[in-house]
């Protein structure tokens, strides 16, 4: 029986892949997923960064269909989506970030290779000649439920992913670019470590990672500092891979989770200060939670806010005040025929907070059958608008938002049983 992952993610951002392909826990990927799942042993040189420039090795004939998202998204103009993945390729689970050195995207391809590219700020596409392989041997996403993640500290950008070692064991790995050359370090040893999620703080001396370790059971959540990776700080045991999410709040050492971190009668959304060990309970039994994210909202005096999926049917937003946490908004789907939500993430445009999310007509999505759309909307009854390719019946996964000035680029991927393609949708906040 497949795990009911639904519109939730496990510790990361790869939504419901276990559900759509029907993998039981511990089962291998289905035969028709093949190398596109990033199967171990698909590359003889696994673990050795190649530094190759150009398109992915599994790119078929025809190349990329377009150069980037067109800039017709001014006030009143429609969002425009463009496919970035070349014909014949599979790109999985993109992550994007804007830094003082530029904007970047990382992803994992169908052979388990990890890629990094610079984003063209004018189009949202990948800059010509910037795409390069930075590592090989990425673990199957059907097992880890998450692709590469971007970290940021005072040393610069880093890419973190789960690598399959020569013994077949999963370990957390990091790639840093040194003089334009990828430098790979495997950070963990011994028991398997997988699904690393990285902190982002350009003023911090090092990057912190939250990840899973196995045994026991499906895994134990823990965090480490990549400056001292052998020191592990245990958080809680995850009984099932669809049970709990935990991630860093950018610009801080805070973790937000819906896992069993707080000493409460039921699992609540909570925030952990990893410097002090103090746990703050955010929610108060409003429902069953998933996909919590935190951010410092400039339109609320830079106070900490948290959003979480609630009962698959709404997004609940809480704010932290001197007196504690309080619920400030409950947001249902803005589309009547698509009541189910997933993969919420906050973003800020010109000092105002917005949310991105996937909307669906079924809580148990099936690729090519369940209608799933990418939408953006405000927290205060402001505009809500769709930003994707518009094809009917497409299974769209995990939108990631990159804001450059007043321009919004939304990166997501579509999935069927054999291929995964990355898209970018360019938009602005409607006038």
C-alpha angles and dihedrals in degrees: 000000000000120000112257094238091156114167094336130101128220112234090318144031109283101110126213098327089139089056098046095050095036100233117168117217108282093012118128118247114279116272094249091056090062117153091349087081089060095249117201112257094029089122123042090209095054112164097024115108110227100192089211115169125216132033127350118278093245093053110132128210119295099049125216114345096224142009096240147300112320118238101238095116103105121131106315093009120122124250112257124213125200130185113237100183114093119238112277095022135106120216116183135201106345121206124196136193139177116219137167087265095053140278122302142189129201129186143157121246132213093272094053093257119146117225135194128193140170117244121229104235091209097056109013089236125121114275113251112265095007099102112101140160109249100175143359135211099059111175120250110277089218086068103037099032091215139074129208119321131208122234128189133196138142090289091059137246125351135181120218126193145150111268127197108227127213089267091054093251122134119239135171112256134188132204122198124182110235113185089337093308121111113241114199124206125177103215103190137050139181114027114039116275120192147160098038115195116197134217121236119214120132091200095054121103093223142005124259122214132202115199146143127267125200131238118067110071113302090341149297117250114230141156133223139181110238089222088065105019096167091068106085124191110202118217111174143317118264109216096190132018093239095050110083143025127198129174143156124266106231116249094023147065090245125122123203120202146160090209128111094279100121123065096244135132091249135019111278135177108267141172123224124201101213091198096057103019091234115150121204119197108222106179130053109208097291092145145296108321137210143164098024117191130181132202141165104250115215091196088060098049092274091292118156115264130183130201125193137175109252122203088334087278107081145020115237119203123199130186130207117230130173088267095052138267127333135177111251104173143011111198122192122195111294090220118073096210095047105057099160122085135195145165098029117187129174124228135174128227120185092337098314128107124234136170133226121204145159115248122203142177093221131045090214103054125204121195114256092006108060112070109232124175135183114235136178123204144163128251096230105053092281127139124321119197140168120243115183142087094284097225111150119245096013120150103227119190138203110337114217118197126214116189119199109176107307091337120103123200116189117198120195138146136231121219139197128167094284111020142044122197129191121223135185123209118197119207147140131218105280115253 
